[in-house]
Amino acid sequence: MTALQASEIRALASRPGLHTERSAPSWFVLVRDPWNIAGRVSQREPENGNTAILMVNGPSPESGPGRALCSTKRTMEHTAPLEDATGVDGRVAPRPATTPGVRETGGVRFGPGASGRPDAAGEGSLLAVTVNAVSATARGRLAERIDDAIERELDRMRAGPPGVGAARDADANLSDQLFRARQVGATGVALSLPPLAAIAGRCRALGAEDSETLLFWARATRERPVTLCLDASDAALSAHVDPIPLRLALDPSRTPASPLRIPGAATIGLSVTEVVEVSVAPPPPHDDAPETEPETAVLVAEALRQPPRPEPPPPAIDDSWRTLTLALTAARGPQPLAAFERLFADSYLPLDTLLRDPARVPDPRAVHARDEFKDNFTRVYLEAERAFATTGKRPKMVLDAPDLAARIGRQNSARTSQILLIDGMRYDLGQLVKVELARLLAHKAVLTNELVLWSALPTTTTHQLTTLAKGVAALADEAEEEREDGALRGRTATTIRRVKIGSRDLYRLDLSDVRVREAGDRVLPLLPQIAADVAETIAKHASLLGPRTLLFVFGDHGFTLARDGAPSSGGASPEEVLVPAFAFLLGASH
């Protein structure tokens, strides 16, 4: 690249209206000029400086395309000094030389006062971000603390909100934050961390999650305009770098590898077969030397020529919880009702189900995000539900089921409508029932509407029947104690019976609640079978109804699971309050 081309790019970057695309990789910048934009084409930044660097967590030139941040390709010690783990050791791409027209990258620094606010004059126009002091409760959550500090500083500078897809992963999140930092006049980010000894373990070693976070930011300083400042006292801390397969760590016959110290690199233990190529040559003849048996020599040579057995590939890591966790943590502040209901159905319930799987080890960050969402909803709904009777501002509730069924019936030109209450059918169970029922009624009915209804407090069958009879006025009355209310048990639970609620008639099925209570702590694995039984019972009932009949099916309340997996109801948790509702028009086809 000539000096003229570099000066043209710098001139374009300083013109008003220029911006970079968020969705493009960090080395690909679309230059858009407001003047004569139709006649211009997308251009790439100078490849000499940017394309030679690697993406965060990408392969390095020394290790080839198969190398990753947590590679198990070689046997390594469990921890390494923090100052070595962030140095140039083959896992972190070397910092490229400064190239005209290419933005400068930062570096990793240890020193006294690094935990304080970075010197703005020394960092140019970087966005100075300081992470507050951390305690032992932040162990494993260093990435969250860093993200909160950057978002707080961007908010203080009145930067724009995060872009769509910014929460996909750490690399996309950093790209979005750097883009927003440039919007407020900063050229990059200067991140300053407090002393990290409080979140280290007994052996003064950071956990795997916090070590991964620091290694990610160390890589970022070599390809992004990012500076990482750590306290001088943290230089002696250890960090988890590369794990080894568990079968090797627990193998008593495995000879401990002698550590090989490389200046500026992590402590690495290599077996002989990985670093030494052995060639067998015959020794010089000596008259007084004893002759070696030919069979023994052949066996030794054959053993040395055999290639080492390849290591088995590491097991696949299921990180589906990450997307669900990020969706919950990104939802801050008041949410529109429709957006909150989608967040509950698409993120909260699936994450809760994953965390209760006994085959998985729950991640502390996912548990924290789920519990925080649940606690906040419970607190807010306990306060807001009391005002529903007076303000009139409320979501669609279980007590609105008759009116909703009548309105949907008129919209679909139904001759009559029938309301079917499913006792104890929470949202995820209701979705399974809806899918199975649609299959059973494929040529006999069509699904017309799907809704989310909110249960009044307390979330019990007795109180929901009271609200259906009295309407909104029941919200201001004191709730009655829960009673059996003639619920059917055993084989009779499959009976759909007609009950009188005030001046209205509705149908009730107790099968869901009976099956859930019978399942106990095994309710989650048995949900598909419970849904199949409920759907089969509803399908038999629907076959007796006349054509153009609208069947409105809804749950009265949900249930939550205790730590031991036992179900219970009556509280204000999201899974107890939000219930499904859906309508089928019988004898209709589209």
N, C-alpha and C positions, 0 to 999 in steps of 0.2 A: 504494500500500500504506500502510495506517495504521500508526501506531506500535504499536497493540495487536496487529496481525497480526505485525509483526516481532518483538515480544517473545514471542508465542506460539511462533514458530519457534525462537527462541533457547532458549526453555525446553524445547522438545521435543528439541533437539540436545544438551542437557546431561543428559537422562534416561538412566539405564542401560539397555542393551539396544538402543539406537538404532544403526543402521548404514546405510551407503549401498550400493547395488548396484554391484558392479564393472563389470558388463556395460553399464550405462547410460552415456550420454554425460556429460561433465563438468558440463553445465548441468542435468541431470535427476537429481534425487535422490528416491528413494522413502523416505518417512518411515514407519518401522514402530514402532509403540508396542506393547510387550508387553501392556498392559492393553486389553482389549476390542478385540483386533486384528481380529476378524472384522467389526466394525462400522465400521472406519476405511477410508479410500480413499487411493490414491496421490496425493501432492500434489507440486507443482513449487515449486522455490525461487523467491524473488521475481524476476520477469522483468526488473525495472528494471536490475539490475546484471549478471545472469548471461547472459540471453538476448541482451543487446546486444553481448556480446563474441563473438569468433569462436573456432572450434576452431583448434588448432595446425595451421599450414599451410593454413588455410581462406581463403576470399576476404575481402578487406577492403572496408569501405564505400566507400573512395575508388576502388577499381579495378574493382568489380563482380564478378559471379560467375565470369568467365572468368580472373581473375588467379590465378596460382599462385606458389609460392616461386621456381621456376626458369623463369619465363615468358620466352618469346622474342617477345612481342608488340611490343616496342620494341627498337631497336638500342641496346645499352648497352656501356660499356667493360668490359673483362674483370675488373677488380678495383676495389675501393673501400676507403677507409680503414675499419678495423675499427670505430672509434667511430661512423662514419657508417652503416655497414651494419647496426648494431644499433639505430640511432636511429629516430625516427618519419619514415618516408620514403614512405609509401604502401604499402609491402610489409608493414609490421608494424602491426597494429591498435592504435589509441591506447588508452592505459590509461584505463579508465572511472573515473568519479568514485565515491568511497566511498558505499555505500548501506547504510543500517541493515539488519542481518540477513543481509548477504552477506559471505562471507569476503574478506579482503584479498588482493590480488595483490602481487607483489614488483616487482623492477626490475633493470636492468643497471647495475653500478657499476664504475668504474675508480678505482684509488687505490693508494697505497703500502700494502704489507702485505695487499693483497687476496688474495695467494697463501697467506696463512696461514689459520688456523682462524677462521671468522666469530665475531664477538662474540655469544655466546648471549643476553646481556642486551639487545643492540641488536636482535636478531632475534626477540625474544619466545620462543616455544616451538618455533621451527623446528628441524628436524633438520639439524645442522651437518655438512656433507659436504665433505671436503677431498681433492682429487685430488693424488696424489703427483707429484713432478717428472717431466717427460717428456723424452725424448731423441729423436734423429732416427729411431730405430727405431719410434716411435709415430706417425709421420707417416701420416695417413689412418685412424688408429684411435682418435681422440679420443673417439668415442662409446662404444667399448668401455671405455676408461679411466674415463669418467664412470659408466657402468653398473656397473663393478666396484666403484668407490668407494661408490656408493649402496648396493649390495647388501651390501658389507662393513659399512657403518654400520648398516643395518637388522638384519643378523645380530648385530652387537654389542649392539643394543637388544633382541634376542630377538623380533624381529617374525616374523610368519608367513611361510611360503614363498610364492613367486609363484603367482598364480592361473592357472587354465586360460585359455589364449589371451593371456597377457600378452606373450609373445614374438612376437605377430603383427606389430606395427610399433612404432615409437618412441612414438607417441601412446598406444597401449594400454599399453605398458610403463610410461610415466610415470604414467598413471592408476592402475595397479596399485601402483606404489611409493608414491604419495601416499596411497592407501587404507591400505596397510600401515603407513605412517608415522603416520597418525591412530590406528591401533590401539594404538600404543605411546605415545600422548599428544602427539605433535607435530602442529602445525597446517599444516606445509608443509616445504619443503626449502630450505636455504640452501647453494647450491653455490659452492665457491671453487676457482678454477682456478689452476695455477701459471703462471709465465711461458711463453708459447707460441712464443717466437722459435726454439726448437730444432726445432720441427716445421714452420717456415715454409720456403719455397723460397728460391731465390737472390735473387729480387726482394723478399724479406721479405713474401711473400704466402702465406697459408694455402691448402692444397689444396682442391679442390672438396668432398671428403667432410667435412673438418674445418670448412670454412666453412658447409656445410649443417647440421652439428651445432650450431654456435654460433647460427645464425639460428633453428633450431628452439627452442633454449632461450630465446633472446630473445623469441620469440613466446610461449612458455610463461609468461614472467614477467608478461605483460599479461593473462593469463586464468586463471592458476593461482596458488596460494600458493607461488611459487618466486622466489628471489632469486639472481641470477647475479653473482658477484664476479670481476673480472679484474684482473690486475696492471696498474699504471699504465704500465709499459713497453710493454704490448701495444696501447695506444691508437693507435700509429702504424703497426701492422701493416696489411696489406691483406688483403681477403677476396674470394673469387670470389662474386659475387652472381647476376647474370643472364647466361647465355651468349648468344652471337649465332650465327646459322646459319653453318656453315662456308663456304658459297658466298659469303656476304657478306664474311667475313673475308679470303678469298683472291681477291676480285674486284679486279684492278688498276685498273679504271676507276671504282671507287667513291670518291667524294670524301670524305676524312676529315671526320667531323662535328665541329664545334666543341663542346667540352664546355660544358654548361650547369650551373653550380654552384647548387645549392639549399641554403640553410643547413640543417644538420642532416640532409642526405640524401646519398645516394651520388652519385658523379660520373656524369652521364648524357650520352650523346651522341645527339642527336636529329636526324634529317634534316628538311629544311625542310617536306617534304610531310606530316610527322606533327604539326607544331605550328603551322604558319602556313596560314591560309586566304587564298588570293590572289584578289583581285577585280580585274578589268581594267576600268578606267574610261578614257574618252578624255581626253587631255591638253587643257588650255585652249589655245585657238587663239592662235597668234603669227604676226604678219605675216612675220617673218624666219625662222621655223622651217621646215626642209625637210619636204615632205609625205612621209608614210610610205606605202609601197606597200600597197594593200589586201590583196593576197595574203599578204604577210608578216605583217600584223597579224592576219589570220584564223588563220594557222598558229600564231602564238604564243598567241593566246587559246584555240585548240582544245587546244594542248598543256597549257596551265595548267588547263583544265577537266577533263582526263582524270584520273580517280581513280587513285591509286597502285595498282600491281598487288599483290594480296594475297600475303602471305608464305605459303609452303607449310607445312602443319602439321608440327611436329617429329616425327621418327621415334619409333615406339613403343619404349619401353625395356623389355627383358625382365628382370624382377627376380625370376625364379623361383628364382634361387640364394639369395635372402635368406632365404626360409622354411627351406630346407635348411641354411643356415649357422647360423641361430638354433637349429634343432633340435639340431645337433651341439654348439654352445657351451653350450646349456642343460643338457646331460647331463653333470653333474659328480658325481664320487664313484662308489662302487660302484653297479652297475645290476643288477637282476634279469636272469636269463639270457634270458627271453622278451622283455623290454623292449630288451635290447641287440641281440638278433637283429632285432627290428623296426627299430631305429635304423639298423643296418647296411643292411638291405634297402631301407628307405624314404627314407633321407637320405644315407648315406655314398656308396653306389654311384651313385645319380643325380647327386649333386654332383660326384663324380669324373668322370663322363661329360660333364657340362656344361663343366667346366673344361678338358677335353681337346679340346673342339670348336675347330678352328682358326678358325672364323668369329666367335668371341667373344673379347673381351679379358678375361682372368681377373681377378676382383677380388681384391686382396691379402687382404682379410678372409676370403673364401671359401677361398682357398688355405691360409691359416693354420689355419682350422678343420679342413679336410680333413687336412692334414699332422699336426696335433696329435692328432687322433683315431687316425690310422694309427700314429704313433710310440708313443702310449700303449698301444694294443692289442698292438703287437709286443713292447714291453718286458714287459708283464704276462704275455702268453702264453708267452714264452720261459722265464719263471720258474715259471709254474704248471704247464706241461705235464710238467715233470720229476717232479712229485709225483703225477700221476694214477695211476701204477702202485701207489703205496703207500697213498694216502689213500682211493682209491675214489670220491672226490668229483670228478666230471667231467661234461661235457655229453655228449649223444649224438654218438658219433664214427663215422667211416667203418667202423671195425672192428666196430661193432654192427649193420651192415646185414643180415647173415643172421638174427640174432635179431629185429630189427625187422620184417623181411619175414614171418617165421613168426608173430609175434604179430598183425600186421595181417591175415594170411591167416586165422587162427583167428577173429578178430573179424568177418570178412566171410564166413565159411563157405566159404572157397575150397577146392577139391579139391587143388590143388597151388600152389606158388609158384615163381617164377623170378626170379633176381637178375641185373640187367643193369648192369654198370659202364661208365660213359662217361668215357673218359680225357680229362682236362683240361677238364671242363665246370664252369666257375665259376657263381656264383649267377645273375647277370643273363642269361647264356646259357641256363642251365637253365630260367629262367622263360619265355623265348621258345620253347624246345623243348616245354615242358609245354603252352603255349597252342596251338601248332600241332599237337601230337599229339592233344590233346583234340578239335580240329576234325576231324582225319583219322579218329579212332575214335569219332565222335559217336554212331553207332548200334550200335557193336560193344562198347564198354567204357565204364566210368564211373570217374571219378577219386574215389578213396576217401580218400587221405591226402596231406598235404604236410608235409615236415620240413626242418630245417636240420641238417646234419651237420658235425662239426668234424674236420679232417684232423690226423693226428699229424705231428710235425716229424721230419725235413724233409718238406715237402709235395711228394713225388715219387711216381710210380707204383710204383716198386720198393718203397719203404717202406710204402705203403698196402697192397700185396699181402702184404707180410710180416705186417703187423698183422692182416689178415684171416685169415691162416693160423695165427698163434700167439695171437691175442687180446690181452688186456691185458698179458700178460707181455712182449710185444714193445716196449712203451713204455719198459721199463727197460734193454733191450739197446741196444748201439751200432748206429746205422743203417748199412745197407749203402750202397755207392756206387750212384748211379743208373746203370742199364744200359738198353739198348734193349728187352730182355726180349721179343724176338720181335714187336715192334709192326709192324703192317702199314702199308705206304706206298702211295701212288699209288691206282690204281683198286681195289686189294684192301682199301683202308682202309674201304670200305663193307661189308665182311664182318663179321657178328657171329659170333664164334667161342666155342666152349666151352673153358674152362680149368679145371684142377684146382688148387684152393687148399686145401692141407691135406687134410682129409676132406670138403670141400665142393666142389660144382660151381657155377660161376657163368659168366655170359656177359659178353663184353667187346667194346666197340666203340671203335676208335681214331680214328674219323672226325673228331671234334671237335678233338682235339689236332693232327691232321695239317692241318686247314683253318686253325687258328689260326696255326700256324708258317708255313704258306704265305702267309698274309695279311700277316704282318710288322707294319709300322707302320700298316697300313690295317685292322687287325682290328676296331676299334670300328664303323666304317661297315658292315662286312661281317658283323657278328654276326647280323642277321636272316636273311641267306642261309645262313650256317653252320647256324643253328638249323633252318631249313627242310629242309636236307639230312639232318641228324641225325634229325629227326622222321619224315621219309619212310622212312628206313632202319628205324627202330624199328617204324613202322606195318606195313611189309612183314613183319617178323619176327613181330609180334603176330598177323597174319592166319593164321599157321601153328599157333598155340597152340590148345589145346582150351578148351571153355567152363569157366567158374568157375576160371580160372587167374589168379592174382595176379601181375602183372608189376611188380616193384619196380625202379625206375630211379634211379640216384644217380651223382653225380660223385665221383671219388677225390681231386681237388685242383683248385684254381683257378689263376689266373695274374695277375700284375701287369704294369703297363706302365711302361717306363722313360720318361725325359724325351723321347726321340725316338719314343716310341710302340711300341717293340719289346717283345713279350711275353716273360716269363720266369717260372719257377716254382722252388720249393724253399725259399722264405723263409717268414716268419711274419706277413706282412701280412694284413689282414682278408680281402681278395679272394682270397688263396691258401688260407686256412684254412677259411672257411665255404663249404660247397658245398650244392647243393640235392638233395633226394630226394623222390620222389612215387611213388604206387602206383596202378595201374589194375587193375580187376577186369574181365576179359574175359568176354563172353557174359552180362553182367548189365545190367539196366536198372531205374531207380527211377522 
